[in-house]
């Protein structure tokens, strides 16, 4: 049985999509566990879920690791890092007292 190059590409693409879907499901479950135990409000949970869904959908259609999407993602990451570092500093000050 001979398989064409095109069919091989299709098989690889299908397997890649399955793997990405599985990774996304696992990540979603872990995120849900963290949110449930971390004091995340329903509103915040909705924002997180919406962003996650949009990122996954966009990644399926086009590269999100370049251009304006990457710039906005980096800005968001920078702002979140600031919030997290402030929280860690606050926790460290509390433990020193």
MIDOSE-1310 file (N, C-alpha, C; in nm, 2 decimals, decimal comma, always signed):
residues 97
xxxx	+0,08/-0,12/+0,00/+0,00/+0,00/+0,00/+0,09/+0,12/+0,00; +0,07/+0,21/-0,09/+0,14/+0,33/-0,11/+0,06/+0,45/-0,06; +0,13/+0,54/+0,02/+0,06/+0,66/+0,07/+0,12/+0,78/+0,01; +0,04/+0,87/-0,04/+0,09/+0,99/-0,11/+0,15/+1,08/+0,00
xxxx	+0,23/+1,17/-0,05/+0,29/+1,27/+0,04/+0,18/+1,36/+0,10; +0,08/+1,39/+0,01/-0,03/+1,47/+0,06/-0,10/+1,41/+0,18; -0,13/+1,28/+0,16/-0,20/+1,20/+0,27/-0,11/+1,20/+0,40; +0,02/+1,18/+0,38/+0,11/+1,18/+0,50/+0,10/+1,32/+0,57
xxxx	+0,10/+1,43/+0,49/+0,09/+1,56/+0,55/-0,05/+1,57/+0,63; -0,15/+1,52/+0,57/-0,29/+1,53/+0,63/-0,29/+1,45/+0,76; -0,23/+1,33/+0,76/-0,22/+1,25/+0,88/-0,14/+1,32/+0,99; -0,03/+1,38/+0,96/+0,05/+1,45/+1,05/-0,02/+1,57/+1,11
xxxx	-0,09/+1,64/+1,02/-0,17/+1,76/+1,06/-0,28/+1,72/+1,16; -0,35/+1,61/+1,13/-0,46/+1,56/+1,21/-0,40/+1,52/+1,35; -0,29/+1,45/+1,35/-0,23/+1,40/+1,48/-0,19/+1,52/+1,56; -0,13/+1,62/+1,49/-0,09/+1,75/+1,56/-0,20/+1,82/+1,63
xxxx	-0,32/+1,83/+1,55/-0,44/+1,89/+1,61/-0,49/+1,81/+1,73; -0,49/+1,68/+1,72/-0,53/+1,60/+1,84/-0,44/+1,63/+1,96; -0,31/+1,63/+1,93/-0,22/+1,65/+2,05/-0,24/+1,79/+2,11; -0,26/+1,89/+2,02/-0,29/+2,03/+2,07/-0,42/+2,03/+2,15
xxxx	-0,52/+1,96/+2,10/-0,65/+1,96/+2,18/-0,63/+1,90/+2,31; -0,56/+1,79/+2,32/-0,53/+1,72/+2,45/-0,46/+1,81/+2,54; -0,35/+1,87/+2,49/-0,27/+1,96/+2,58/-0,36/+2,08/+2,63; -0,45/+2,13/+2,54/-0,54/+2,24/+2,59/-0,63/+2,19/+2,69
xxxx	-0,69/+2,07/+2,68/-0,78/+2,02/+2,78/-0,71/+2,00/+2,91; -0,59/+1,94/+2,91/-0,52/+1,92/+3,03/-0,49/+2,06/+3,10; -0,44/+2,15/+3,02/-0,41/+2,29/+3,07/-0,54/+2,35/+3,13; -0,65/+2,33/+3,06/-0,78/+2,39/+3,11/-0,82/+2,33/+3,25
xxxx	-0,80/+2,20/+3,26/-0,83/+2,14/+3,39/-0,75/+2,19/+3,50; -0,62/+2,20/+3,47/-0,52/+2,25/+3,58/-0,56/+2,40/+3,61; -0,59/+2,48/+3,51/-0,63/+2,61/+3,53/-0,76/+2,62/+3,62; -0,85/+2,54/+3,59/-0,97/+2,53/+3,67/-0,95/+2,50/+3,81
xxxx	-0,86/+2,40/+3,84/-0,82/+2,36/+3,98/-0,76/+2,48/+4,05; -0,67/+2,55/+3,98/-0,60/+2,67/+4,04/-0,70/+2,78/+4,07; -0,80/+2,80/+3,98/-0,89/+2,91/+4,00/-0,99/+2,87/+4,12; -1,02/+2,75/+4,13/-1,12/+2,71/+4,23/-1,06/+2,73/+4,37
xxxx	-0,93/+2,71/+4,38/-0,87/+2,72/+4,52/-0,80/+2,85/+4,54; -0,79/+2,93/+4,44/-0,71/+3,06/+4,45/-0,79/+3,18/+4,47; -0,92/+3,18/+4,50/-0,99/+3,30/+4,52/-1,02/+3,38/+4,40; -1,04/+3,32/+4,29/-1,07/+3,38/+4,16/-1,22/+3,40/+4,15
xxxx	-1,27/+3,52/+4,12/-1,41/+3,54/+4,11/-1,47/+3,48/+3,98; -1,60/+3,47/+3,98/-1,67/+3,42/+3,86/-1,64/+3,51/+3,74; -1,64/+3,64/+3,76/-1,61/+3,74/+3,66/-1,47/+3,72/+3,60; -1,38/+3,71/+3,70/-1,24/+3,69/+3,65/-1,22/+3,56/+3,58
xxxx	-1,29/+3,45/+3,63/-1,28/+3,32/+3,56/-1,34/+3,33/+3,42; -1,44/+3,41/+3,40/-1,50/+3,44/+3,27/-1,40/+3,50/+3,17; -1,33/+3,60/+3,23/-1,23/+3,68/+3,15/-1,12/+3,58/+3,11; -1,07/+3,50/+3,20/-0,96/+3,41/+3,17/-1,01/+3,31/+3,07
xxxx	-1,12/+3,25/+3,08/-1,17/+3,15/+2,99/-1,19/+3,21/+2,85; -1,25/+3,34/+2,84/-1,27/+3,40/+2,71/-1,13/+3,42/+2,64; -1,03/+3,47/+2,71/-0,90/+3,50/+2,65/-0,84/+3,36/+2,61; -0,85/+3,26/+2,69/-0,80/+3,13/+2,66/-0,86/+3,08/+2,53
xxxx	-0,99/+3,09/+2,52/-1,06/+3,04/+2,40/-1,02/+3,12/+2,28; -1,01/+3,25/+2,29/-0,98/+3,33/+2,18/-0,83/+3,30/+2,13; -0,74/+3,28/+2,22/-0,60/+3,25/+2,19/-0,59/+3,12/+2,11; -0,66/+3,02/+2,16/-0,66/+2,89/+2,10/-0,72/+2,90/+1,96
xxxx	-0,84/+2,97/+1,95/-0,90/+2,98/+1,82/-0,81/+3,05/+1,72; -0,75/+3,16/+1,76/-0,66/+3,24/+1,67/-0,54/+3,16/+1,63; -0,49/+3,08/+1,73/-0,37/+3,00/+1,70/-0,40/+2,90/+1,59; -0,52/+2,85/+1,59/-0,56/+2,75/+1,49/-0,56/+2,81/+1,35
xxxx	-0,60/+2,94/+1,35/-0,62/+3,01/+1,22/-0,49/+3,08/+1,17; -0,41/+3,13/+1,26/-0,29/+3,20/+1,22/-0,19/+3,20/+1,33; -0,07/+3,24/+1,30/+0,04/+3,24/+1,40/+0,02/+3,36/+1,49; +0,01/+3,33/+1,62/-0,01/+3,44/+1,72/+0,12/+3,47/+1,79
xxxx	+0,23/+3,42/+1,74/+0,36/+3,44/+1,80/+0,44/+3,55/+1,72; +0,37/+3,64/+1,66/+0,43/+3,75/+1,58/+0,33/+3,86/+1,57; +0,38/+3,98/+1,53/+0,29/+4,09/+1,50/+0,22/+4,15/+1,62; +0,10/+4,21/+1,60/+0,03/+4,28/+1,71/-0,01/+4,19/+1,82
xxxx	-0,05/+4,07/+1,79/-0,10/+3,98/+1,89/+0,01/+3,95/+1,99; +0,13/+3,93/+1,94/+0,25/+3,90/+2,03/+0,28/+4,03/+2,11; +0,27/+4,14/+2,05/+0,30/+4,27/+2,13/+0,20/+4,29/+2,24; +0,07/+4,26/+2,21/-0,04/+4,28/+2,31/-0,02/+4,17/+2,42
xxxx	+0,01/+4,05/+2,38/+0,03/+3,94/+2,48/+0,15/+3,97/+2,57; +0,26/+4,03/+2,51/+0,37/+4,07/+2,59/+0,34/+4,18/+2,69; +0,26/+4,28/+2,65/+0,22/+4,38/+2,74/+0,13/+4,33/+2,85; +0,04/+4,24/+2,82/-0,04/+4,18/+2,92/+0,04/+4,10/+3,02
xxxx	+0,14/+4,02/+2,96/+0,23/+3,94/+3,05/+0,31/+4,04/+3,14; +0,36/+4,15/+3,09/+0,44/+4,24/+3,17/+0,35/+4,30/+3,29; +0,23/+4,33/+3,26/+0,14/+4,39/+3,36/+0,11/+4,28/+3,47; +0,08/+4,16/+3,42/+0,05/+4,05/+3,52/+0,17/+4,02/+3,60
xxxx	+0,29/+4,03/+3,54/+0,41/+4,01/+3,62/+0,43/+4,11/+3,73; +0,40/+4,24/+3,69/+0,40/+4,35/+3,79/+0,31/+4,32/+3,91; +0,19/+4,28/+3,88/+0,09/+4,25/+3,99/+0,14/+4,13/+4,07; +0,19/+4,03/+4,01/+0,24/+3,91/+4,09/+0,36/+3,95/+4,17
xxxx	+0,45/+4,03/+4,12/+0,57/+4,06/+4,20/+0,54/+4,15/+4,31; +0,44/+4,24/+4,30/+0,39/+4,32/+4,41/+0,33/+4,24/+4,52; +0,26/+4,14/+4,48/+0,19/+4,05/+4,57/+0,30/+3,97/+4,65; +0,40/+3,92/+4,58/+0,51/+3,84/+4,64/+0,59/+3,93/+4,74
xxxx	+0,61/+4,06/+4,70/+0,68/+4,15/+4,79/+0,60/+4,18/+4,92; +0,47/+4,19/+4,90/+0,38/+4,21/+5,01/+0,38/+4,09/+5,11; +0,38/+3,97/+5,05/+0,38/+3,85/+5,13/+0,51/+3,84/+5,21; +0,62/+3,88/+5,14/+0,75/+3,87/+5,21/+0,76/+3,97/+5,32
xxxx	+0,70/+4,09/+5,31/+0,70/+4,18/+5,41/+0,62/+4,13/+5,53; +0,51/+4,07/+5,51/+0,43/+4,01/+5,61/+0,50/+3,91/+5,70; +0,58/+3,82/+5,63/+0,65/+3,72/+5,70/+0,77/+3,77/+5,78; +0,82/+3,88/+5,74/+0,94/+3,94/+5,81/+0,89/+4,01/+5,94
x	+0,77/+4,05/+5,95/+0,72/+4,12/+6,07/+0,69/+4,02/+6,18
